[in-house]
Amino acid sequence: MNQQAYEAGKSAYQQGDWLTAVDRLSQAKNPGEVSGAVDHLVGNCYMKLGQYESAAAAYESALRDAAYGKIGPLSCNRGRALLAAGRPAEAVTALAQALSDASYATPYKAHMALGTAYERLGDPRNAGIAYRNAAIDESNPNPSSALCDLGSCFIQLGRPVDAVEAYRTALDFSAPLQSQNQIYCDLGLAYVAANRMSEAVDAFDHATADGTLALSPEAQASYDAARKAMAAITGKKRPSDTDALLAAAGYGGEYDPLDPTGASGELMPSADDTGFFSVSEEDLVEQDKKERKIRRKHNHRGLKVFIAILILLVVALGAAGYAYYRGYGWPTQEAVVEQLFDAKTSGTDLGSFLAASVPASDAGAIEATVPSGATIKSTEVDRSMTESTVTVTASLPSGESQTYTVSLVRDGISWKVTNVTSDVASAASTMTTTTTTTGTTTGTSTQG
C-alpha cells in the first residue's frame, strides 16, 4: 500500500473534500491489492457525492478483505447504496447479510433500510416487521421514527387501529426537542381511517397548533371531513334522558310530569284510597323475610358460578402443565420450523429463530443449510419437555425432494432452533467415514 497516498486521502476525507479523498485513496492500493479500510472510505465518499453505483461497488470490494471484517457495517452501507441506486431487491440481500453478522453493533440501521426496501418492493408486511425490529432494538437512539414507519405499514395493510397505537407510541418515544407535528398529523389520518372522528380532530388540532406544519392535500381533506362529521353530530338536538326513558316506555308527545299517564291528575294517591296506608307491620316483616331468602339464593348461585370457574381454571392449568411436560408449546415445533423455512425464502434474518446458545459459526452453517423457496411438510416429531427434533420433507424449487432434521430446545413455552441437517449432508458424512475405514483396513493388510 502507498501509505503516503492513504494518509493524504484520509486527511481530505476528514475535511469533507470527497473528490480529493477519492483521488488520493484510489492511488493508495497497489494493483490487485485488497484493502477493506481503503475501499470503506472510498464507498463513503461516493455516497456523499451521490454516486451510489460506485459506492456499492466500493463496499463490495471492501467485503472481500476478510482480515478487515466489519461485515455488518459494510453490508448495511452496500444495501443503502443499492437502495439509493434503485435496486431494492439486491438491497434486501445485502441488508440480510448485514443482519447475519452477530457482532454488528447497530442492526437497527439495517432494519430501517430493509423496511424501506420492502416498501419499494410493494411488501408492507415484511416492511412492517423490519420497522418493528428497528423500533425494539436497544441500540436505536430514535425508535420514534421506526414506529412512525410501522404505522404507515399498518395503514397500507388496512389495520388503522394498529396504526393508531404505533403513532401514539411514537409520540411517547419522540425526543423532547423533536417536533411532534408530523406524528400528530399521521395519527389524525389513522383516526379518520378508524372512523374515530373526535380523536382525529384533536390530533389534527395538535399538528397545526403552532402553524409550522402545512398539511398535505390528503391530510387537509381528512381534517375537514373529521370536523364536518363532528359538527353534524353536535348539531343534532339530543333528547334528554327523561325523554328517552319515556319514549322507550311508550309515552310520546306532550305529558304532564306530575301525571305522565294522564289518568288521575294527581301526584299523590288519593286519600280515599286507604289501601296504600293499610299495610300492617306483620306484612312488612314477612315481605322482608321473603326478600332476604331471594337474596341468599342469588348469592349462593353466584358462589357456585365462581367455584365452577375456579375448577375450570385449575383443570386448565393442570392440562397446560401436562402439555408442557409432554413437549408441547406455542407456537409448536412444527410451526417454528415452518416459519424458519419461510423466513429463508423471504430473505429475513434467521437469528430470531435460533437459540441463544448457538455460536455465530453454527448460525452461518444453519443459514446455509436451510434452502430458499422450499415447500415443507413435517413427517416426524420427537417431543420431550426440553428438547425436540422435527423431520421435514422439503420440495425444492428444482423439483427435487430432500429431508431435513431440525433440532430445537425449549424457550419458555415456545422453541428455538439449535441445528439443521439434511439427508444429503448425512449421506456425505457416512460416505467419508466408510472410505476412511476401508483405507485403514487395506493399509493394515499391506503391512501384514
Number of C-alpha atoms within 10 A of each C-alpha: 14 13 12 13 18 20 15 16 27 22 15 19 21 10 11 13 15 22 16 18 25 23 15 23 25 17 17 21 18 11 8 6 10 19 20 23 16 23 25 22 22 29 28 23 24 22 21 15 13 14 16 23 19 19 28 27 18 23 27 20 18 26 25 14 17 12 10 14 14 19 23 25 24 26 27 28 27 30 30 29 28 25 24 18 17 15 17 23 17 14 28 28 17 26 31 21 20 28 26 21 20 16 14 16 11 18 24 26 20 29 29 23 24 33 28 25 29 21 18 16 15 12 16 22 16 21 27 28 18 26 28 23 21 29 26 13 17 13 14 16 13 17 24 23 21 26 29 26 24 29 31 23 25 22 21 17 15 12 16 23 17 18 29 25 15 23 27 19 16 26 21 11 16 18 14 8 6 8 14 15 23 17 24 23 28 24 30 30 29 29 25 22 19 18 15 15 22 15 16 28 25 18 23 28 16 18 24 16 11 9 10 10 13 12 17 10 9 9 17 15 12 23 24 13 16 25 17 13 16 15 11 10 11 9 9 8 7 10 10 8 9 9 14 14 12 14 13 10 9 8 14 11 7 7 12 9 9 12 13 14 11 11 7 12 11 10 10 9 11 10 9 7 9 10 9 10 8 8 10 8 9 9 9 10 11 10 11 12 11 10 12 11 11 11 12 11 12 12 12 11 12 12 12 12 12 12 12 12 12 12 12 12 12 12 12 12 12 12 12 14 12 13 13 19 14 13 20 22 18 12 12 14 29 20 13 19 28 16 14 22 22 20 18 18 15 13 19 23 20 22 21 12 17 19 18 13 11 16 12 15 9 14 22 16 13 21 19 12 15 22 19 17 18 21 17 20 15 18 11 13 15 12 16 15 15 16 18 20 22 20 22 22 19 22 17 15 12 8 9 9 14 16 17 23 19 21 20 25 21 20 14 11 12 18 28 25 29 21 20 22 17 18 13 12 12 12 11 11 11 12 12 11 11 11 10 11 11 10 10 10 10 11 10 9 8 7 6 6
